[in-house]
Amino acid sequence: MINVREASDSDAEAIQAICEPVVLVTAISFEEVPLQ
């Protein structure tokens, strides 16, 4: 079994690596779409 505490740091880095570009893309897409 995987020790959750051992994996938590690398998982957090992986999640950030995936989420940061997604947040940037969504932020850009919201800026491109005019609010009505």
Buried (B, 14 or more C-beta within 10 A) or exposed (E): EEEEEEEEEEEEEEEEEEEEEEEEEEEEEEEEEEEE
